[in-house]
Amino acid sequence: MNFWNGRRVLLTGHTGFKGGWLSLWLNKMGAQVTGLALQPTTEPSLFDQLGLEHSLNHHYADVRNAEAVSEIVRDAQPEIVFHLAAQPLVLQGYAEPVETWNVNVMGTIHVLQALRALEHSCAAVMVTTDKVYENREWDYGYREDDPLGGYDPYSSAKAAAEIAVSSWRRAFFSANGTVRAATARAGNVIGGGDWSDNRIVPDFARALSAGEPVTVRNRYATRPWQHVLEPLSGYLRLAQLLFENDGLQYQDAFNFGPDAEATRTVGDLVAECLKHWPGKVYDASPADAPHEAGKLALAVDRARERLDWSPRWSFSRGVEETVVWYRDSRNLDRDGVRELTLRQIQMFEDGTNEAK
């Protein structure tokens, strides 16, 4: 944790779900965080619930605006960059495919271009997704060297972002060694404060808060479920190793996913959630729904071996802490929500896996 105290960090997408958790964690460790993102797109938003506007140097800006990105990078002079800003939803990608590609590909390129102007060492963790792989509906986990692809616009745009990072790393960054860039591919993330539409856990929380049954689609689809703190811990570990080492060992792609026991169906996830917040469920999978992968799993051997990283919380522990956050935060003010979130971060740092 001492590494982060006073460290200059640029975080794109800080107003989003994962960005909110990472902002608070970095703030807890004493980092000087500059945020670049659009205004929160949900109501409520974790950014507002945690009062993060007053905890960092934040800018409302669009990564599609190359000039704005360059200006913020120039002013922040970051030592560490976490690029999370994205259009993150598969179904929205179907509805807005061109915008999804503009944000996820050109937005990434604008950040990469801006970093070229830096004259000091900088480590950049460019976050993509587990859906960058050409999905073959395999039972085993995808490895970082498996072919990239993407059936839908969101997945294919993230695969293209991976190619862009690899290109800029080899064409521009490797020559002077100033910027060291890696990509991070995380599995399906759960955790308190995600208020996006068409995601099972936020839909679960909204429905039960309103006293309504939970609508479930694709209940037999399998996903590598993990609490949000799991991949974020991987991003932090990767960034530190990138910054402290000159070699190419860490300038690569890394999967961050759960142990095999946490690759479960959507139905399994809902059943586990109901243990901590009882309610009713009904299946609402339309026959004409857009295509989504049926099976998806990640192999995390590379992160284990090169980064000495491994997941900490079991499937049941991650689900419990997620449901506890949504259930208990309903009756809390901003200070209470922040305290609840910090308490979960502290428990994760302590490394305990036992359910309360």
MARBADREN-561261 format. One record per residue (C-alpha): x, y, z; residue in three letters; residue number from 1. Coordinates in nm, 2 decimals, padded with zeros to 4 digits, m for minus. Layout:
N
xx:X | yy:Y | zz:Z | res:ALA | n:NUM
...
// end
This chain:
356
xx:00.00 | yy:00.00 | zz:00.00 | res:MET | n:1
xx:00.30 | yy:00.24 | zz:00.06 | res:ASN | n:2
xx:00.36 | yy:00.23 | zz:m00.32 | res:PHE | n:3
xx:00.04 | yy:00.42 | zz:m00.38 | res:TRP | n:4
xx:00.08 | yy:00.69 | zz:m00.12 | res:ASN | n:5
xx:00.13 | yy:01.02 | zz:m00.31 | res:GLY | n:6
xx:00.13 | yy:00.84 | zz:m00.65 | res:ARG | n:7
xx:m00.01 | yy:01.05 | zz:m00.94 | res:ARG | n:8
xx:m00.28 | yy:00.84 | zz:m01.10 | res:VAL | n:9
xx:m00.51 | yy:00.91 | zz:m01.39 | res:LEU | n:10
xx:m00.83 | yy:00.71 | zz:m01.39 | res:LEU | n:11
xx:m01.06 | yy:00.72 | zz:m01.69 | res:THR | n:12
xx:m01.42 | yy:00.61 | zz:m01.63 | res:GLY | n:13
xx:m01.41 | yy:00.71 | zz:m01.26 | res:HIS | n:14
xx:m01.78 | yy:00.79 | zz:m01.25 | res:THR | n:15
xx:m01.87 | yy:00.43 | zz:m01.34 | res:GLY | n:16
xx:m01.92 | yy:00.12 | zz:m01.12 | res:PHE | n:17
xx:m01.57 | yy:m00.02 | zz:m01.13 | res:LYS | n:18
xx:m01.42 | yy:00.33 | zz:m01.15 | res:GLY | n:19
xx:m01.60 | yy:00.43 | zz:m00.83 | res:GLY | n:20
xx:m01.47 | yy:00.14 | zz:m00.64 | res:TRP | n:21
xx:m01.12 | yy:00.19 | zz:m00.77 | res:LEU | n:22
xx:m01.13 | yy:00.57 | zz:m00.70 | res:SER | n:23
xx:m01.23 | yy:00.50 | zz:m00.34 | res:LEU | n:24
xx:m00.96 | yy:00.24 | zz:m00.29 | res:TRP | n:25
xx:m00.69 | yy:00.46 | zz:m00.44 | res:LEU | n:26
xx:m00.80 | yy:00.75 | zz:m00.22 | res:ASN | n:27
xx:m00.79 | yy:00.52 | zz:00.08 | res:LYS | n:28
xx:m00.42 | yy:00.44 | zz:00.00 | res:MET | n:29
xx:m00.33 | yy:00.80 | zz:m00.04 | res:GLY | n:30
xx:m00.30 | yy:00.83 | zz:m00.42 | res:ALA | n:31
xx:m00.34 | yy:01.16 | zz:m00.60 | res:GLN | n:32
xx:m00.62 | yy:01.07 | zz:m00.84 | res:VAL | n:33
xx:m00.73 | yy:01.26 | zz:m01.15 | res:THR | n:34
xx:m01.05 | yy:01.14 | zz:m01.30 | res:GLY | n:35
xx:m01.17 | yy:01.17 | zz:m01.66 | res:LEU | n:36
xx:m01.52 | yy:01.05 | zz:m01.75 | res:ALA | n:37
xx:m01.87 | yy:01.14 | zz:m01.86 | res:LEU | n:38
xx:m02.12 | yy:01.24 | zz:m01.60 | res:GLN | n:39
xx:m02.28 | yy:00.94 | zz:m01.42 | res:PRO | n:40
xx:m02.53 | yy:00.76 | zz:m01.66 | res:THR | n:41
xx:m02.74 | yy:00.60 | zz:m01.39 | res:THR | n:42
xx:m02.96 | yy:00.72 | zz:m01.11 | res:GLU | n:43
xx:m02.85 | yy:00.65 | zz:m00.84 | res:PRO | n:44
xx:m02.48 | yy:00.63 | zz:m00.92 | res:SER | n:45
xx:m02.20 | yy:00.49 | zz:m00.70 | res:LEU | n:46
xx:m02.00 | yy:00.81 | zz:m00.78 | res:PHE | n:47
xx:m02.26 | yy:01.02 | zz:m00.61 | res:ASP | n:48
xx:m02.34 | yy:00.78 | zz:m00.34 | res:GLN | n:49
xx:m01.97 | yy:00.78 | zz:m00.23 | res:LEU | n:50
xx:m01.93 | yy:01.16 | zz:m00.26 | res:GLY | n:51
xx:m01.63 | yy:01.10 | zz:m00.49 | res:LEU | n:52
xx:m01.65 | yy:01.45 | zz:m00.65 | res:GLU | n:53
xx:m01.48 | yy:01.59 | zz:m00.34 | res:HIS | n:54
xx:m01.22 | yy:01.31 | zz:m00.31 | res:SER | n:55
xx:m01.03 | yy:01.36 | zz:m00.63 | res:LEU | n:56
xx:m00.94 | yy:01.60 | zz:m00.91 | res:ASN | n:57
xx:m01.22 | yy:01.50 | zz:m01.14 | res:HIS | n:58
xx:m01.30 | yy:01.62 | zz:m01.50 | res:HIS | n:59
xx:m01.61 | yy:01.56 | zz:m01.70 | res:TYR | n:60
xx:m01.47 | yy:01.48 | zz:m02.04 | res:ALA | n:61
xx:m01.54 | yy:01.24 | zz:m02.33 | res:ASP | n:62
xx:m01.26 | yy:01.00 | zz:m02.44 | res:VAL | n:63
xx:m01.38 | yy:01.05 | zz:m02.79 | res:ARG | n:64
xx:m01.25 | yy:01.41 | zz:m02.76 | res:ASN | n:65
xx:m00.87 | yy:01.37 | zz:m02.84 | res:ALA | n:66
xx:m00.79 | yy:01.73 | zz:m02.75 | res:GLU | n:67
xx:m00.96 | yy:01.71 | zz:m02.41 | res:ALA | n:68
xx:m00.79 | yy:01.38 | zz:m02.33 | res:VAL | n:69
xx:m00.44 | yy:01.52 | zz:m02.42 | res:SER | n:70
xx:m00.50 | yy:01.83 | zz:m02.21 | res:GLU | n:71
xx:m00.60 | yy:01.63 | zz:m01.90 | res:ILE | n:72
xx:m00.30 | yy:01.40 | zz:m01.94 | res:VAL | n:73
xx:m00.07 | yy:01.69 | zz:m01.99 | res:ARG | n:74
xx:m00.20 | yy:01.86 | zz:m01.67 | res:ASP | n:75
xx:m00.21 | yy:01.54 | zz:m01.46 | res:ALA | n:76
xx:00.14 | yy:01.41 | zz:m01.56 | res:GLN | n:77
xx:00.04 | yy:01.06 | zz:m01.44 | res:PRO | n:78
xx:00.27 | yy:00.80 | zz:m01.32 | res:GLU | n:79
xx:00.00 | yy:00.54 | zz:m01.34 | res:ILE | n:80
xx:m00.30 | yy:00.52 | zz:m01.58 | res:VAL | n:81
xx:m00.60 | yy:00.30 | zz:m01.55 | res:PHE | n:82
xx:m00.82 | yy:00.32 | zz:m01.86 | res:HIS | n:83
xx:m01.17 | yy:00.20 | zz:m01.77 | res:LEU | n:84
xx:m01.38 | yy:00.45 | zz:m01.97 | res:ALA | n:85
xx:m01.60 | yy:00.25 | zz:m02.21 | res:ALA | n:86
xx:m01.95 | yy:00.17 | zz:m02.33 | res:GLN | n:87
xx:m01.97 | yy:m00.15 | zz:m02.11 | res:PRO | n:88
xx:m02.30 | yy:m00.32 | zz:m02.21 | res:LEU | n:89
xx:m02.35 | yy:m00.59 | zz:m02.47 | res:VAL | n:90
xx:m02.72 | yy:m00.50 | zz:m02.54 | res:LEU | n:91
xx:m02.64 | yy:m00.13 | zz:m02.57 | res:GLN | n:92
xx:m02.37 | yy:m00.23 | zz:m02.82 | res:GLY | n:93
xx:m02.65 | yy:m00.38 | zz:m03.04 | res:TYR | n:94
xx:m02.86 | yy:m00.07 | zz:m03.01 | res:ALA | n:95
xx:m02.56 | yy:00.18 | zz:m03.07 | res:GLU | n:96
xx:m02.29 | yy:m00.01 | zz:m03.25 | res:PRO | n:97
xx:m02.11 | yy:00.29 | zz:m03.41 | res:VAL | n:98
xx:m02.10 | yy:00.48 | zz:m03.08 | res:GLU | n:99
xx:m01.98 | yy:00.17 | zz:m02.90 | res:THR | n:100
xx:m01.69 | yy:00.13 | zz:m03.14 | res:TRP | n:101
xx:m01.61 | yy:00.51 | zz:m03.12 | res:ASN | n:102
xx:m01.59 | yy:00.50 | zz:m02.74 | res:VAL | n:103
xx:m01.42 | yy:00.16 | zz:m02.70 | res:ASN | n:104
xx:m01.17 | yy:00.18 | zz:m02.98 | res:VAL | n:105
xx:m01.11 | yy:00.55 | zz:m03.07 | res:MET | n:106
xx:m01.14 | yy:00.64 | zz:m02.70 | res:GLY | n:107
xx:m00.86 | yy:00.39 | zz:m02.62 | res:THR | n:108
xx:m00.65 | yy:00.52 | zz:m02.90 | res:ILE | n:109
xx:m00.69 | yy:00.88 | zz:m02.78 | res:HIS | n:110
xx:m00.56 | yy:00.78 | zz:m02.44 | res:VAL | n:111
xx:m00.26 | yy:00.60 | zz:m02.60 | res:LEU | n:112
xx:m00.18 | yy:00.90 | zz:m02.82 | res:GLN | n:113
xx:m00.19 | yy:01.14 | zz:m02.52 | res:ALA | n:114
xx:00.05 | yy:00.92 | zz:m02.33 | res:LEU | n:115
xx:00.31 | yy:00.95 | zz:m02.60 | res:ARG | n:116
xx:00.38 | yy:01.31 | zz:m02.49 | res:ALA | n:117
xx:00.49 | yy:01.20 | zz:m02.14 | res:LEU | n:118
xx:00.86 | yy:01.24 | zz:m02.07 | res:GLU | n:119
xx:00.87 | yy:01.04 | zz:m01.75 | res:HIS | n:120
xx:00.80 | yy:00.67 | zz:m01.66 | res:SER | n:121
xx:00.43 | yy:00.58 | zz:m01.67 | res:CYS | n:122
xx:00.25 | yy:00.24 | zz:m01.64 | res:ALA | n:123
xx:m00.08 | yy:00.21 | zz:m01.82 | res:ALA | n:124
xx:m00.33 | yy:m00.06 | zz:m01.75 | res:VAL | n:125
xx:m00.58 | yy:m00.07 | zz:m02.03 | res:MET | n:126
xx:m00.90 | yy:m00.25 | zz:m01.93 | res:VAL | n:127
xx:m01.10 | yy:m00.46 | zz:m02.18 | res:THR | n:128
xx:m01.31 | yy:m00.76 | zz:m02.10 | res:THR | n:129
xx:m01.33 | yy:m01.14 | zz:m02.09 | res:ASP | n:130
xx:m01.55 | yy:m01.12 | zz:m02.41 | res:LYS | n:131
xx:m01.26 | yy:m01.02 | zz:m02.63 | res:VAL | n:132
xx:m01.21 | yy:m01.39 | zz:m02.73 | res:TYR | n:133
xx:m01.36 | yy:m01.56 | zz:m03.03 | res:GLU | n:134
xx:m01.62 | yy:m01.76 | zz:m02.83 | res:ASN | n:135
xx:m01.63 | yy:m02.13 | zz:m02.92 | res:ARG | n:136
xx:m01.87 | yy:m02.22 | zz:m02.64 | res:GLU | n:137
xx:m01.58 | yy:m02.42 | zz:m02.48 | res:TRP | n:138
xx:m01.61 | yy:m02.57 | zz:m02.13 | res:ASP | n:139
xx:m01.26 | yy:m02.47 | zz:m02.03 | res:TYR | n:140
xx:m01.13 | yy:m02.12 | zz:m01.97 | res:GLY | n:141
xx:m00.99 | yy:m01.90 | zz:m02.24 | res:TYR | n:142
xx:m00.62 | yy:m01.81 | zz:m02.22 | res:ARG | n:143
xx:m00.46 | yy:m01.49 | zz:m02.32 | res:GLU | n:144
xx:m00.31 | yy:m01.63 | zz:m02.64 | res:ASP | n:145
xx:m00.64 | yy:m01.77 | zz:m02.77 | res:ASP | n:146
xx:m00.78 | yy:m01.59 | zz:m03.08 | res:PRO | n:147
xx:m00.95 | yy:m01.25 | zz:m03.03 | res:LEU | n:148
xx:m01.29 | yy:m01.21 | zz:m03.19 | res:GLY | n:149
xx:m01.64 | yy:m01.09 | zz:m03.08 | res:GLY | n:150
xx:m01.98 | yy:m01.17 | zz:m03.22 | res:TYR | n:151
xx:m02.15 | yy:m00.86 | zz:m03.10 | res:ASP | n:152
xx:m02.04 | yy:m00.49 | zz:m03.14 | res:PRO | n:153
xx:m01.93 | yy:m00.45 | zz:m02.77 | res:TYR | n:154
xx:m01.72 | yy:m00.76 | zz:m02.77 | res:SER | n:155
xx:m01.56 | yy:m00.70 | zz:m03.11 | res:SER | n:156
xx:m01.48 | yy:m00.34 | zz:m03.02 | res:ALA | n:157
xx:m01.30 | yy:m00.45 | zz:m02.71 | res:LYS | n:158
xx:m01.10 | yy:m00.70 | zz:m02.91 | res:ALA | n:159
xx:m01.01 | yy:m00.42 | zz:m03.15 | res:ALA | n:160
xx:m00.90 | yy:m00.21 | zz:m02.85 | res:ALA | n:161
xx:m00.67 | yy:m00.50 | zz:m02.75 | res:GLU | n:162
xx:m00.51 | yy:m00.48 | zz:m03.10 | res:ILE | n:163
xx:m00.47 | yy:m00.11 | zz:m03.07 | res:ALA | n:164
xx:m00.29 | yy:m00.13 | zz:m02.74 | res:VAL | n:165
xx:m00.06 | yy:m00.40 | zz:m02.88 | res:SER | n:166
xx:00.02 | yy:m00.19 | zz:m03.18 | res:SER | n:167
xx:00.10 | yy:00.13 | zz:m02.99 | res:TRP | n:168
xx:00.31 | yy:m00.06 | zz:m02.74 | res:ARG | n:169
xx:00.53 | yy:m00.21 | zz:m03.02 | res:ARG | n:170
xx:00.52 | yy:00.09 | zz:m03.26 | res:ALA | n:171
xx:00.57 | yy:00.37 | zz:m03.01 | res:PHE | n:172
xx:00.62 | yy:00.28 | zz:m02.65 | res:PHE | n:173
xx:00.89 | yy:00.01 | zz:m02.67 | res:SER | n:174
xx:01.13 | yy:00.24 | zz:m02.85 | res:ALA | n:175
xx:01.19 | yy:00.48 | zz:m02.55 | res:ASN | n:176
xx:01.05 | yy:00.27 | zz:m02.26 | res:GLY | n:177
xx:00.88 | yy:00.57 | zz:m02.11 | res:THR | n:178
xx:00.53 | yy:00.42 | zz:m02.12 | res:VAL | n:179
xx:00.47 | yy:00.06 | zz:m02.04 | res:ARG | n:180
xx:00.13 | yy:m00.07 | zz:m02.13 | res:ALA | n:181
xx:m00.06 | yy:m00.39 | zz:m02.05 | res:ALA | n:182
xx:m00.42 | yy:m00.50 | zz:m02.10 | res:THR | n:183
xx:m00.65 | yy:m00.65 | zz:m01.84 | res:ALA | n:184
xx:m00.94 | yy:m00.88 | zz:m01.92 | res:ARG | n:185
xx:m01.18 | yy:m00.93 | zz:m01.63 | res:ALA | n:186
xx:m01.46 | yy:m01.18 | zz:m01.59 | res:GLY | n:187
xx:m01.82 | yy:m01.09 | zz:m01.51 | res:ASN | n:188
xx:m01.80 | yy:m00.85 | zz:m01.21 | res:VAL | n:189
xx:m02.06 | yy:m00.82 | zz:m00.93 | res:ILE | n:190
xx:m02.05 | yy:m00.58 | zz:m00.63 | res:GLY | n:191
xx:m02.25 | yy:m00.31 | zz:m00.47 | res:GLY | n:192
xx:m02.32 | yy:00.01 | zz:m00.66 | res:GLY | n:193
xx:m02.36 | yy:m00.12 | zz:m01.01 | res:ASP | n:194
xx:m02.69 | yy:00.04 | zz:m01.13 | res:TRP | n:195
xx:m02.67 | yy:m00.04 | zz:m01.50 | res:SER | n:196
xx:m02.97 | yy:m00.17 | zz:m01.69 | res:ASP | n:197
xx:m02.98 | yy:m00.53 | zz:m01.81 | res:ASN | n:198
xx:m02.74 | yy:m00.66 | zz:m01.56 | res:ARG | n:199
xx:m02.87 | yy:m00.94 | zz:m01.34 | res:ILE | n:200
xx:m02.75 | yy:m00.82 | zz:m00.99 | res:VAL | n:201
xx:m02.87 | yy:m00.46 | zz:m01.03 | res:PRO | n:202
xx:m03.20 | yy:m00.59 | zz:m01.17 | res:ASP | n:203
xx:m03.22 | yy:m00.82 | zz:m00.87 | res:PHE | n:204
xx:m03.16 | yy:m00.53 | zz:m00.63 | res:ALA | n:205
xx:m03.41 | yy:m00.30 | zz:m00.80 | res:ARG | n:206
xx:m03.68 | yy:m00.56 | zz:m00.81 | res:ALA | n:207
xx:m03.66 | yy:m00.67 | zz:m00.45 | res:LEU | n:208
xx:m03.63 | yy:m00.31 | zz:m00.33 | res:SER | n:209
xx:m03.96 | yy:m00.25 | zz:m00.51 | res:ALA | n:210
xx:m04.12 | yy:m00.57 | zz:m00.37 | res:GLY | n:211
xx:m04.14 | yy:m00.72 | zz:m00.72 | res:GLU | n:212
xx:m04.02 | yy:m01.06 | zz:m00.86 | res:PRO | n:213
xx:m03.68 | yy:m01.08 | zz:m01.02 | res:VAL | n:214
xx:m03.67 | yy:m01.11 | zz:m01.40 | res:THR | n:215
xx:m03.41 | yy:m01.35 | zz:m01.52 | res:VAL | n:216
xx:m03.29 | yy:m01.39 | zz:m01.88 | res:ARG | n:217
xx:m03.04 | yy:m01.65 | zz:m02.00 | res:ASN | n:218
xx:m03.06 | yy:m01.84 | zz:m01.68 | res:ARG | n:219
xx:m02.85 | yy:m02.13 | zz:m01.81 | res:TYR | n:220
xx:m02.56 | yy:m01.91 | zz:m01.94 | res:ALA | n:221
xx:m02.24 | yy:m01.96 | zz:m01.75 | res:THR | n:222
xx:m02.01 | yy:m01.68 | zz:m01.65 | res:ARG | n:223
xx:m01.69 | yy:m01.63 | zz:m01.44 | res:PRO | n:224
xx:m01.85 | yy:m01.43 | zz:m01.16 | res:TRP | n:225
xx:m01.62 | yy:m01.24 | zz:m00.93 | res:GLN | n:226
xx:m01.66 | yy:m00.95 | zz:m00.68 | res:HIS | n:227
xx:m01.54 | yy:m00.62 | zz:m00.82 | res:VAL | n:228
xx:m01.25 | yy:m00.60 | zz:m00.58 | res:LEU | n:229
xx:m01.09 | yy:m00.91 | zz:m00.73 | res:GLU | n:230
xx:m01.00 | yy:m00.77 | zz:m01.08 | res:PRO | n:231
xx:m00.93 | yy:m00.43 | zz:m00.92 | res:LEU | n:232
xx:m00.67 | yy:m00.59 | zz:m00.70 | res:SER | n:233
xx:m00.52 | yy:m00.74 | zz:m01.02 | res:GLY | n:234
xx:m00.51 | yy:m00.40 | zz:m01.19 | res:TYR | n:235
xx:m00.33 | yy:m00.25 | zz:m00.89 | res:LEU | n:236
xx:m00.08 | yy:m00.53 | zz:m00.88 | res:ARG | n:237
xx:m00.02 | yy:m00.52 | zz:m01.25 | res:LEU | n:238
xx:00.03 | yy:m00.14 | zz:m01.25 | res:ALA | n:239
xx:00.28 | yy:m00.15 | zz:m00.97 | res:GLN | n:240
xx:00.49 | yy:m00.42 | zz:m01.14 | res:LEU | n:241
xx:00.47 | yy:m00.24 | zz:m01.47 | res:LEU | n:242
xx:00.60 | yy:00.08 | zz:m01.31 | res:PHE | n:243
xx:00.88 | yy:m00.08 | zz:m01.11 | res:GLU | n:244
xx:01.02 | yy:m00.30 | zz:m01.39 | res:ASN | n:245
xx:01.17 | yy:m00.20 | zz:m01.72 | res:ASP | n:246
xx:01.14 | yy:m00.54 | zz:m01.89 | res:GLY | n:247
xx:00.87 | yy:m00.67 | zz:m02.12 | res:LEU | n:248
xx:00.75 | yy:m00.94 | zz:m01.87 | res:GLN | n:249
xx:00.45 | yy:m00.74 | zz:m01.76 | res:TYR | n:250
xx:00.37 | yy:m00.56 | zz:m02.09 | res:GLN | n:251
xx:00.12 | yy:m00.82 | zz:m02.19 | res:ASP | n:252
xx:m00.24 | yy:m00.92 | zz:m02.17 | res:ALA | n:253
xx:m00.37 | yy:m01.07 | zz:m01.84 | res:PHE | n:254
xx:m00.69 | yy:m01.24 | zz:m01.75 | res:ASN | n:255
xx:m00.84 | yy:m01.17 | zz:m01.41 | res:PHE | n:256
xx:m01.11 | yy:m01.42 | zz:m01.31 | res:GLY | n:257
xx:m01.23 | yy:m01.63 | zz:m01.03 | res:PRO | n:258
xx:m01.15 | yy:m01.99 | zz:m00.93 | res:ASP | n:259
xx:m01.33 | yy:m02.25 | zz:m01.13 | res:ALA | n:260
xx:m01.59 | yy:m02.30 | zz:m00.86 | res:GLU | n:261
xx:m01.72 | yy:m01.95 | zz:m00.93 | res:ALA | n:262
xx:m01.80 | yy:m02.01 | zz:m01.30 | res:THR | n:263
xx:m02.17 | yy:m02.07 | zz:m01.25 | res:ARG | n:264
xx:m02.49 | yy:m02.02 | zz:m01.44 | res:THR | n:265
xx:m02.70 | yy:m01.70 | zz:m01.41 | res:VAL | n:266
xx:m02.96 | yy:m01.92 | zz:m01.23 | res:GLY | n:267
xx:m02.70 | yy:m02.03 | zz:m00.97 | res:ASP | n:268
xx:m02.61 | yy:m01.66 | zz:m00.91 | res:LEU | n:269
xx:m02.97 | yy:m01.56 | zz:m00.85 | res:VAL | n:270
xx:m03.02 | yy:m01.86 | zz:m00.62 | res:ALA | n:271
xx:m02.72 | yy:m01.76 | zz:m00.41 | res:GLU | n:272
xx:m02.84 | yy:m01.40 | zz:m00.40 | res:CYS | n:273
xx:m03.18 | yy:m01.51 | zz:m00.27 | res:LEU | n:274
xx:m03.01 | yy:m01.67 | zz:00.03 | res:LYS | n:275
xx:m02.93 | yy:m01.32 | zz:00.16 | res:HIS | n:276
xx:m03.24 | yy:m01.13 | zz:00.03 | res:TRP | n:277
xx:m03.54 | yy:m01.36 | zz:m00.03 | res:PRO | n:278
xx:m03.78 | yy:m01.29 | zz:m00.31 | res:GLY | n:279
xx:m03.95 | yy:m01.44 | zz:m00.61 | res:LYS | n:280
xx:m03.81 | yy:m01.51 | zz:m00.96 | res:VAL | n:281
xx:m03.95 | yy:m01.57 | zz:m01.30 | res:TYR | n:282
xx:m03.79 | yy:m01.65 | zz:m01.63 | res:ASP | n:283
xx:m03.82 | yy:m01.39 | zz:m01.90 | res:ALA | n:284
xx:m03.59 | yy:m01.50 | zz:m02.18 | res:SER | n:285
xx:m03.74 | yy:m01.38 | zz:m02.51 | res:PRO | n:286
xx:m03.71 | yy:m01.61 | zz:m02.80 | res:ALA | n:287
xx:m03.58 | yy:m01.33 | zz:m03.03 | res:ASP | n:288
xx:m03.32 | yy:m01.19 | zz:m02.78 | res:ALA | n:289
xx:m02.99 | yy:m01.07 | zz:m02.93 | res:PRO | n:290
xx:m02.71 | yy:m01.33 | zz:m02.93 | res:HIS | n:291
xx:m02.50 | yy:m01.36 | zz:m02.61 | res:GLU | n:292
xx:m02.24 | yy:m01.62 | zz:m02.54 | res:ALA | n:293
xx:m02.37 | yy:m01.93 | zz:m02.36 | res:GLY | n:294
xx:m02.05 | yy:m02.04 | zz:m02.20 | res:LYS | n:295
xx:m01.76 | yy:m01.83 | zz:m02.09 | res:LEU | n:296
xx:m01.47 | yy:m01.90 | zz:m01.85 | res:ALA | n:297
xx:m01.12 | yy:m01.76 | zz:m01.80 | res:LEU | n:298
xx:m00.79 | yy:m01.92 | zz:m01.72 | res:ALA | n:299
xx:m00.58 | yy:m01.70 | zz:m01.49 | res:VAL | n:300
xx:m00.26 | yy:m01.90 | zz:m01.48 | res:ASP | n:301
xx:m00.06 | yy:m01.61 | zz:m01.63 | res:ARG | n:302
xx:m00.17 | yy:m01.37 | zz:m01.35 | res:ALA | n:303
xx:m00.10 | yy:m01.63 | zz:m01.09 | res:ARG | n:304
xx:00.25 | yy:m01.71 | zz:m01.22 | res:GLU | n:305
xx:00.38 | yy:m01.37 | zz:m01.34 | res:ARG | n:306
xx:00.19 | yy:m01.13 | zz:m01.10 | res:LEU | n:307
xx:00.16 | yy:m01.36 | zz:m00.79 | res:ASP | n:308
xx:m00.21 | yy:m01.27 | zz:m00.80 | res:TRP | n:309
xx:m00.50 | yy:m01.50 | zz:m00.72 | res:SER | n:310
xx:m00.86 | yy:m01.45 | zz:m00.63 | res:PRO | n:311
xx:m00.94 | yy:m01.41 | zz:m00.26 | res:ARG | n:312
xx:m01.31 | yy:m01.45 | zz:m00.21 | res:TRP | n:313
xx:m01.51 | yy:m01.75 | zz:m00.29 | res:SER | n:314
xx:m01.82 | yy:m01.73 | zz:m00.51 | res:PHE | n:315
xx:m02.05 | yy:m01.74 | zz:m00.20 | res:SER | n:316
xx:m01.85 | yy:m01.47 | zz:m00.02 | res:ARG | n:317
xx:m01.85 | yy:m01.24 | zz:m00.32 | res:GLY | n:318
xx:m02.23 | yy:m01.28 | zz:m00.36 | res:VAL | n:319
xx:m02.29 | yy:m01.23 | zz:00.00 | res:GLU | n:320
xx:m02.10 | yy:m00.90 | zz:00.02 | res:GLU | n:321
xx:m02.27 | yy:m00.78 | zz:m00.29 | res:THR | n:322
xx:m02.62 | yy:m00.85 | zz:m00.16 | res:VAL | n:323
xx:m02.53 | yy:m00.70 | zz:00.18 | res:VAL | n:324
xx:m02.42 | yy:m00.38 | zz:00.01 | res:TRP | n:325
xx:m02.74 | yy:m00.34 | zz:m00.19 | res:TYR | n:326
xx:m02.97 | yy:m00.44 | zz:00.10 | res:ARG | n:327
xx:m02.80 | yy:m00.23 | zz:00.37 | res:ASP | n:328
xx:m02.72 | yy:00.08 | zz:00.17 | res:SER | n:329
xx:m03.09 | yy:00.16 | zz:00.12 | res:ARG | n:330
xx:m03.11 | yy:00.31 | zz:00.46 | res:ASN | n:331
xx:m02.78 | yy:00.48 | zz:00.47 | res:LEU | n:332
xx:m02.67 | yy:00.84 | zz:00.39 | res:ASP | n:333
xx:m02.36 | yy:00.92 | zz:00.19 | res:ARG | n:334
xx:m02.13 | yy:00.88 | zz:00.49 | res:ASP | n:335
xx:m02.29 | yy:00.55 | zz:00.57 | res:GLY | n:336
xx:m02.25 | yy:00.42 | zz:00.21 | res:VAL | n:337
xx:m01.89 | yy:00.53 | zz:00.20 | res:ARG | n:338
xx:m01.82 | yy:00.36 | zz:00.54 | res:GLU | n:339
xx:m01.99 | yy:00.03 | zz:00.42 | res:LEU | n:340
xx:m01.79 | yy:00.03 | zz:00.10 | res:THR | n:341
xx:m01.46 | yy:00.11 | zz:00.28 | res:LEU | n:342
xx:m01.54 | yy:m00.17 | zz:00.53 | res:ARG | n:343
xx:m01.57 | yy:m00.42 | zz:00.24 | res:GLN | n:344
xx:m01.24 | yy:m00.30 | zz:00.10 | res:ILE | n:345
xx:m01.07 | yy:m00.35 | zz:00.43 | res:GLN | n:346
xx:m01.21 | yy:m00.70 | zz:00.47 | res:MET | n:347
xx:m01.08 | yy:m00.78 | zz:00.12 | res:PHE | n:348
xx:m00.74 | yy:m00.64 | zz:00.21 | res:GLU | n:349
xx:m00.74 | yy:m00.85 | zz:00.53 | res:ASP | n:350
xx:m00.78 | yy:m01.15 | zz:00.31 | res:GLY | n:351
xx:m01.05 | yy:m01.33 | zz:00.50 | res:THR | n:352
xx:m01.28 | yy:m01.56 | zz:00.29 | res:ASN | n:353
xx:m01.52 | yy:m01.68 | zz:00.55 | res:GLU | n:354
xx:m01.88 | yy:m01.56 | zz:00.52 | res:ALA | n:355
xx:m02.00 | yy:m01.35 | zz:00.81 | res:LYS | n:356
// end
